[in-house]
Structures are given as C-alpha cells and as structure tokens.
Amino acid sequence: MANQYYLMSQLPAIDSYDSKALPISEQYFRDLCSRFLDSKSLKILENLSLEPPRQEIKTGSDFLDKWNDRERCLRLALAQIRAVKMKKESLILPGSCTQDIMQAARTAVGMDSPLAAEEFLNQYRLETLDAMQPLDNFSVDAVYAYAVRLLLCQRMKKFDRETGKVSYRKIYDEILGETT
C-alpha cells in the first residue's frame, strides 16, 4: 500500500476533459505506475481498455470487473435500443443491467446530435466511476479508477465537432446512396 500512496500522491487531479490539455499524459501515467506497482498490477493496467470484451473475462481486479460489467451492460443496452428502433433482432441483456443504465442508454439514443449523445454518455460514465470510487484512495483499485478516468477524458478530447459533422454527412450520404 505504501507504493500506491506515493504513486497516487504524485498524480494530478483530473476533474474533466473540458480544459485545453489534460494535466498528465497516458504515457507519463504508465511510466509512473511502472515505478510503483508490482508486476501483477502492471499487467492488469496494461490490459485496461474502455471497451470490455462481450463475454465476461476476469481482469484480476474486482473493481475493474465491476466497471467492465457496467460498461458492457451500457454498450449492450445501447445496441438493443438501436436494434429495436431499426426493427432488428436484439441481444438479450445480462441480469446485471440496471434501470439507470437502461435510462442512460435511452436518453443517449434519443438525442439528435451524436456528439451530444457521446458527451452525455461520457458524463454518465464519469459519474458512475465516481460512485464506484474505492474508499481507500491509495489502493491499487484507486490507481485503476484513475486510469479509467484518464482514458475517458482522453477519448473525449479526440472528438471534434466539425470533423464529426463531415464524417456523419459522408456516412449518411453513403447509406442513402448519394455521392458527393
């Protein structure tokens, strides 16, 4: 635990992705972790992804297993709601899919702007992460929670309104069979 204390005390706060630049890069974070975490924890961190596998696979961390379960449920709920809207067959949701996940998915799918939906879902994810935050701020799970927050914020910083509009229009026109 002493190692995680020194690690967490060196990490800057990541409040949101709205500012120009994040206070830490993923590479610097990983380098810092490599100095303080054991090989098992580093391996778990190395395999961390914002896109959990469709089938439940244990990560070696109860915290990340719970995070992956909620994220998997959210993605499957989004897919199910979109499939129903398109009158297509949908997957059966796992029993761990809660009402708040379903409501978040319904809200996002109902939005007119894909960017607004992504921003809403990201905010939902950050709030979920806050609710799951380990009580011990210096545990290895706190390091994993920080890593998830960093990845979520990095992902949202990649979104660009104008590039998204051009891409959306291109895909929309291709679907309708129109060429530009």
N, C-alpha and C positions, 0 to 999 in steps of 0.2 A: 504494500500500500504506500510506502514511503516514496517509491519511484513514481507512482501516479500523482502523488501530491506535488512533487517537483515538476512533473510534466504539466499538470493542469494549471499550476500557478504561473507558468510561462505563456500560456495560451491567451490571446486577446479575446475579448467578448465579441461574439457575432450576434448582433441584435437583429439585423435584417439585411436584405440584399439591395435595399434602395440606394445606398450610398454609391459613389463612383467606383470604389475598389474595396474588395474585402480586405480586412486587416492582416490576413495570412493566406498564403498560397497552399494548395494541397500538397505540393512537393515539400515545402518547408515543414508543414504539419507532419508528414510521413517521416521526414528526416529526424525531426524532434522525437517522434514516437520511437524510432529505431534505437535511440539512446536510452530510453527509459522502460520500455516494455519487454517482457520475456518473449521468446520465440513463438509460443502458442498464441499469445495475444496479438503479436505482429501478423501471424498467419491469418487470424480471423479478420484483422483490419485490412489486410491485403485483399481478401475476398469480398470485402464490403461493396455492395452495389445498391443503387437506388431502385433497381429492377430485380425483385426477388424471383427465384425460379417458380414456375407454375405449380410444381409439386413441392410440398414442404420438405425441405432439407435442413437438418440441424446445422447451425453455424458453430456451435461450441459456446455460445453466449445466450443465456435465457433472454436477456434484454433484446438482442438482435433478432432472436427467434420471434419474440412478440412483435417487434417492429415489422419484420418481414411478413408476418401473418396479417397485420392490419393493412400493410401496403398491398399485399396480394389480394385481399378482400376488396380494397378500394378499386384496384385495376379490374378485377372480375365484375364488380358492380357496374363500373363504367361500361365495360363490354356488354354486359347483359342489358342495360338500359338502352344502349345504342342499337343492339340487335333487335330489341322489341320495337323500337321506333322504326326500324327498317323492315319490320315483319319477317325477321330471320330467326332461325333457331338459336337459342342461347344456352350458355353453360349453367349448370346448377351451382349456386353459391354455397360456399362452405358454411357450416353451422356457426362459425366464429364471426361471420359478417353481421355487424351490429346495425341498429337503426340509424345511428349517427353517420356511419359510413354510407349507408344507402341514401340518406338525405343529402350528404355532401355530393355524392355521385349524381343524384337527380338535379341538384342545383347547378352543377357544372355543365351537365348535358343540356340543360335548359337555357344556357347563356348564348347570346348571339355571336359574341366575339370569342374565337379560340384563345386569344391572348388573355382576355378577362377570365376565361374558364381556367387556364393554366395558373394565373395569379391567385385565383380563388383556391384551387386545389393545393397550391404551394403553401398558402396561408393555413389551410386546414391541416396540412402535413406538419407544419411548424408548431401549430397549437397541439396537435396530437403528440408530437415529440416532447413538448413542454410538459404535457400531462403525464408522460411516461418517464420523465427525467428521474434518474436514480436519486434516492435520498442522500446517499454518500457522494458528494461532489468530487471526491478524489478516488473513486473506484475505477476499475477498468471499464465498467459499463458507462461511466460518465465520459470517458475518452471516446467510446463508441458513439454515444449520443452527440458529442461534439463533432465527430467525423460525419455523421449523418446530416447535421445542421450545415456543416461546411459544404457538403456535396449538394444539398438542396439549394443553398444560396448561390453556389457556382452555376448550377443548372439554370436558375432563373436569370442570372446575369447574361447568359448567352442569347436570350430572347431579344429580338429587335423588331419593333413594330413595323417598319417599312419593309424589311426583308420578309417578314411573315406575311404581309399583305400580298406581296409579289408572288410568293410561293403558293399561298392559298388560292389566288386568282388562277395561277398556272394549273394547279391540280383540279380546281373547279372546272376550268375550260376543257381539260383533258377528259374529265368524266362526262361532260356534255358533248364531247366530240368536236368541240370548236378549236380551231387553231389560231394562234396569234401571229 
